[in-house]
Amino acid sequence: QVQLVESGGGLVQPGGSLRLSCTISGTIFGINMAWYRQAPGKQRELVARITTGSSTNYLDSVKGRFTISRDNVKDNVKGAVYLQMDSLKPEDTAVYYCNNYPSSWFWGQGTQVTVSS
């Protein structure tokens, strides 16, 4: 069973930055990966995805502000996916999750991002 552990969230002022990390309990060679988010009262949505060849796609509202990247083998065992978030806005407030794409693994606990002054 693949385990996903997200970290790096927190409280940040509008215009600030955060870097989210996701550690996967195994290599992610050959697997498309993505970041998702879920705001209170809303459905989970795809934020960014990265293919095995490191091609990327973004939700329109985060284009130019967020950057997804990947490390297929971290610490010689685990894979990792990152989300650099700049110029954060209050509407980016949500719990952020990583998963494969399309999502098929059990979800991790996510990491809370709150953008507020």
Secondary structure by P-SEA (a helix, b strand, c coil): cbbbbbcccccccccbbbbbbbbccccccccccccccccccccccccccccccccccccccccccbbbbbcccccccccbbbbbbcccccccccbbbbbcccccccccbbbbbbbcc
